[in-house]
Amino acid sequence: MKSETKEELANYLLNHCFIIGNLEATREKYYLITNNEEELQSLFRPLGYSIIVNRNLRVAQLVNLHEMGRIEFQKYETILLLILRLLYVEKRETLSVSEQLVLVTVEEIEREYNKLNLPRKLDRRMLEAALRTFKRYNLALMLDRLDNSSARIQILPSVMLAMPEPAITKAYAQTREYLLKYEKANSNSGMEGQADD
């Protein structure tokens, strides 16, 4: 592989974490990685990184073996990422094997978000900001402007690899803890109102 191509691939992986094989914009990069995997591994190994290729999902991922340099999503970004993962799993079950695109609407994301009864309501600004972050790391793409609830978002298969199972369990536990605190605070404020009557 040419050194310029190797350099370009290495920089892309360092900046975007994931390369998607069934996405037209990154398909060529994915095949360059799968066809030159050992050569690229030898480039990253001394730095403590490894390339993991999930051929079922057609995703190449750069992972730090020392669990350093991880992206720290904000609380609501993490919640939205978990919602996208849930919707991805649900949609994949209904698609045929040949269908590659997993599309959801703003309305579907809002519906799942509202089920959580979080203190902060989901608004378009928050969703757009999260989706810009997810696009940067090849997790999801806005296909339409988020002007209405039927706007479409493509969830990329990398969403299945973005958070390892222990991280999902931890995020779930933290979200549950926040919800319990919020519910307790609401029930206490309701009791105070009754005592004042």
LUMGU-287378 format. One record per residue (C-alpha): x, y, z. Coordinates in nm, 3 decimals. Layout:
<node u="X" v="Y" w="Z"/>
...
END
This chain:
<node u="0.000" v="0.000" w="0.000"/>
<node u="0.128" v="0.348" w="-0.085"/>
<node u="0.251" v="0.545" w="0.216"/>
<node u="0.014" v="0.838" w="0.133"/>
<node u="-0.284" v="0.600" w="0.131"/>
<node u="-0.171" v="0.443" w="0.457"/>
<node u="-0.127" v="0.786" w="0.613"/>
<node u="-0.472" v="0.899" w="0.494"/>
<node u="-0.638" v="0.584" w="0.632"/>
<node u="-0.456" v="0.612" w="0.964"/>
<node u="-0.561" v="0.975" w="1.006"/>
<node u="-0.920" v="0.896" w="0.909"/>
<node u="-0.937" v="0.619" w="1.170"/>
<node u="-0.784" v="0.839" w="1.439"/>
<node u="-1.035" v="1.117" w="1.368"/>
<node u="-1.351" v="0.914" w="1.303"/>
<node u="-1.304" v="0.584" w="1.493"/>
<node u="-1.522" v="0.385" w="1.249"/>
<node u="-1.517" v="0.310" w="0.879"/>
<node u="-1.839" v="0.170" w="0.733"/>
<node u="-1.819" v="-0.080" w="0.448"/>
<node u="-2.175" v="-0.036" w="0.324"/>
<node u="-2.163" v="0.344" w="0.321"/>
<node u="-2.066" v="0.479" w="-0.020"/>
<node u="-1.845" v="0.756" w="0.120"/>
<node u="-1.623" v="0.512" w="0.314"/>
<node u="-1.663" v="0.183" w="0.122"/>
<node u="-1.325" v="0.213" w="-0.053"/>
<node u="-1.149" v="0.286" w="0.278"/>
<node u="-1.315" v="-0.020" w="0.436"/>
<node u="-1.185" v="-0.248" w="0.160"/>
<node u="-0.838" v="-0.095" w="0.180"/>
<node u="-0.835" v="-0.181" w="0.550"/>
<node u="-0.965" v="-0.536" w="0.508"/>
<node u="-0.718" v="-0.603" w="0.224"/>
<node u="-0.421" v="-0.454" w="0.413"/>
<node u="-0.519" v="-0.527" w="0.771"/>
<node u="-0.188" v="-0.667" w="0.896"/>
<node u="0.012" v="-0.381" w="0.745"/>
<node u="-0.215" v="-0.128" w="0.919"/>
<node u="-0.210" v="-0.325" w="1.245"/>
<node u="0.169" v="-0.303" w="1.247"/>
<node u="0.139" v="0.074" w="1.210"/>
<node u="-0.098" v="0.112" w="1.509"/>
<node u="0.034" v="-0.165" w="1.740"/>
<node u="0.334" v="0.033" w="1.876"/>
<node u="0.093" v="0.315" w="1.966"/>
<node u="-0.130" v="0.083" w="2.170"/>
<node u="-0.413" v="0.071" w="1.913"/>
<node u="-0.571" v="-0.213" w="1.723"/>
<node u="-0.801" v="-0.224" w="1.424"/>
<node u="-1.100" v="-0.449" w="1.478"/>
<node u="-1.294" v="-0.549" w="1.167"/>
<node u="-1.649" v="-0.672" w="1.220"/>
<node u="-1.724" v="-0.839" w="0.889"/>
<node u="-2.087" v="-0.912" w="0.981"/>
<node u="-2.158" v="-0.542" w="1.031"/>
<node u="-1.897" v="-0.440" w="0.771"/>
<node u="-1.736" v="-0.196" w="1.013"/>
<node u="-1.367" v="-0.132" w="1.083"/>
<node u="-1.300" v="0.021" w="1.422"/>
<node u="-0.989" v="0.168" w="1.583"/>
<node u="-0.960" v="0.071" w="1.950"/>
<node u="-0.711" v="0.182" w="2.211"/>
<node u="-0.594" v="-0.133" w="2.392"/>
<node u="-0.535" v="0.063" w="2.713"/>
<node u="-0.888" v="0.211" w="2.710"/>
<node u="-0.747" v="0.560" w="2.677"/>
<node u="-0.846" v="0.831" w="2.433"/>
<node u="-1.214" v="0.732" w="2.446"/>
<node u="-1.476" v="0.982" w="2.341"/>
<node u="-1.669" v="1.116" w="2.638"/>
<node u="-2.025" v="1.185" w="2.529"/>
<node u="-2.240" v="1.418" w="2.736"/>
<node u="-2.521" v="1.258" w="2.937"/>
<node u="-2.797" v="1.331" w="2.684"/>
<node u="-2.577" v="1.233" w="2.389"/>
<node u="-2.524" v="0.897" w="2.559"/>
<node u="-2.898" v="0.856" w="2.610"/>
<node u="-2.964" v="0.942" w="2.243"/>
<node u="-2.692" v="0.699" w="2.134"/>
<node u="-2.857" v="0.422" w="2.336"/>
<node u="-3.193" v="0.510" w="2.177"/>
<node u="-3.036" v="0.491" w="1.829"/>
<node u="-2.888" v="0.154" w="1.915"/>
<node u="-3.226" v="0.027" w="2.035"/>
<node u="-3.398" v="0.154" w="1.718"/>
<node u="-3.121" v="0.004" w="1.502"/>
<node u="-3.176" v="-0.340" w="1.657"/>
<node u="-3.555" v="-0.313" w="1.616"/>
<node u="-3.532" v="-0.197" w="1.253"/>
<node u="-3.271" v="-0.456" w="1.152"/>
<node u="-3.508" v="-0.733" w="1.262"/>
<node u="-3.770" v="-0.614" w="1.013"/>
<node u="-3.532" v="-0.557" w="0.718"/>
<node u="-3.430" v="-0.822" w="0.469"/>
<node u="-3.067" v="-0.932" w="0.462"/>
<node u="-3.002" v="-0.741" w="0.138"/>
<node u="-3.132" v="-0.409" w="0.274"/>
<node u="-2.848" v="-0.199" w="0.411"/>
<node u="-3.011" v="0.125" w="0.524"/>
<node u="-3.157" v="0.157" w="0.871"/>
<node u="-3.368" v="0.471" w="0.870"/>
<node u="-3.561" v="0.626" w="1.156"/>
<node u="-3.758" v="0.948" w="1.188"/>
<node u="-3.732" v="1.225" w="1.442"/>
<node u="-4.074" v="1.115" w="1.564"/>
<node u="-3.948" v="0.764" w="1.644"/>
<node u="-3.652" v="0.904" w="1.839"/>
<node u="-3.880" v="1.145" w="2.026"/>
<node u="-4.119" v="0.863" w="2.114"/>
<node u="-3.840" v="0.653" w="2.269"/>
<node u="-3.693" v="0.956" w="2.445"/>
<node u="-4.027" v="1.060" w="2.593"/>
<node u="-4.077" v="0.711" w="2.739"/>
<node u="-3.788" v="0.789" w="2.973"/>
<node u="-3.963" v="1.088" w="3.135"/>
<node u="-3.636" v="1.276" w="3.165"/>
<node u="-3.626" v="1.622" w="3.324"/>
<node u="-3.490" v="1.779" w="3.004"/>
<node u="-3.721" v="1.758" w="2.705"/>
<node u="-3.577" v="1.668" w="2.366"/>
<node u="-3.566" v="1.973" w="2.141"/>
<node u="-3.436" v="2.005" w="1.787"/>
<node u="-3.125" v="2.194" w="1.894"/>
<node u="-3.018" v="1.915" w="2.130"/>
<node u="-3.093" v="1.647" w="1.870"/>
<node u="-2.906" v="1.833" w="1.594"/>
<node u="-2.602" v="1.883" w="1.817"/>
<node u="-2.594" v="1.514" w="1.910"/>
<node u="-2.637" v="1.408" w="1.546"/>
<node u="-2.349" v="1.634" w="1.439"/>
<node u="-2.129" v="1.456" w="1.693"/>
<node u="-2.255" v="1.114" w="1.580"/>
<node u="-2.186" v="1.204" w="1.216"/>
<node u="-1.828" v="1.295" w="1.301"/>
<node u="-1.771" v="0.946" w="1.440"/>
<node u="-1.969" v="0.765" w="1.166"/>
<node u="-2.254" v="0.658" w="1.394"/>
<node u="-2.554" v="0.831" w="1.231"/>
<node u="-2.634" v="1.070" w="0.948"/>
<node u="-2.909" v="1.330" w="0.906"/>
<node u="-3.067" v="1.270" w="0.566"/>
<node u="-3.313" v="1.560" w="0.599"/>
<node u="-3.321" v="1.890" w="0.781"/>
<node u="-3.481" v="1.836" w="1.119"/>
<node u="-3.769" v="2.073" w="1.038"/>
<node u="-4.043" v="1.825" w="1.119"/>
<node u="-4.105" v="1.492" w="1.288"/>
<node u="-4.087" v="1.297" w="0.962"/>
<node u="-3.723" v="1.401" w="0.899"/>
<node u="-3.509" v="1.090" w="0.839"/>
<node u="-3.190" v="0.981" w="1.011"/>
<node u="-2.972" v="0.692" w="0.897"/>
<node u="-2.833" v="0.484" w="1.182"/>
<node u="-2.502" v="0.325" w="1.087"/>
<node u="-2.407" v="-0.027" w="1.201"/>
<node u="-2.116" v="0.116" w="1.402"/>
<node u="-2.376" v="0.217" w="1.664"/>
<node u="-2.362" v="-0.148" w="1.776"/>
<node u="-1.990" v="-0.116" w="1.853"/>
<node u="-1.973" v="0.238" w="1.991"/>
<node u="-2.045" v="0.132" w="2.346"/>
<node u="-1.924" v="-0.203" w="2.478"/>
<node u="-2.175" v="-0.402" w="2.684"/>
<node u="-2.021" v="-0.303" w="3.024"/>
<node u="-2.050" v="0.064" w="2.924"/>
<node u="-2.415" v="0.014" w="2.826"/>
<node u="-2.488" v="-0.154" w="3.159"/>
<node u="-2.317" v="0.134" w="3.342"/>
<node u="-2.505" v="0.398" w="3.136"/>
<node u="-2.833" v="0.218" w="3.202"/>
<node u="-2.764" v="0.209" w="3.577"/>
<node u="-2.673" v="0.581" w="3.583"/>
<node u="-2.983" v="0.673" w="3.381"/>
<node u="-3.200" v="0.466" w="3.614"/>
<node u="-3.042" v="0.640" w="3.915"/>
<node u="-3.111" v="0.986" w="3.765"/>
<node u="-3.471" v="0.887" w="3.691"/>
<node u="-3.528" v="0.764" w="4.045"/>
<node u="-3.388" v="1.091" w="4.188"/>
<node u="-3.609" v="1.290" w="3.952"/>
<node u="-3.919" v="1.087" w="4.039"/>
<node u="-3.842" v="1.116" w="4.412"/>
<node u="-3.796" v="1.494" w="4.383"/>
<node u="-4.128" v="1.522" w="4.196"/>
<node u="-4.317" v="1.310" w="4.450"/>
<node u="-4.170" v="1.513" w="4.739"/>
<node u="-4.273" v="1.842" w="4.578"/>
<node u="-4.623" v="1.698" w="4.527"/>
<node u="-4.648" v="1.607" w="4.897"/>
<node u="-4.535" v="1.955" w="5.003"/>
<node u="-4.809" v="2.104" w="4.789"/>
<node u="-5.067" v="1.876" w="4.959"/>
<node u="-4.941" v="1.967" w="5.308"/>
<node u="-4.982" v="2.338" w="5.229"/>
<node u="-5.350" v="2.297" w="5.131"/>
END
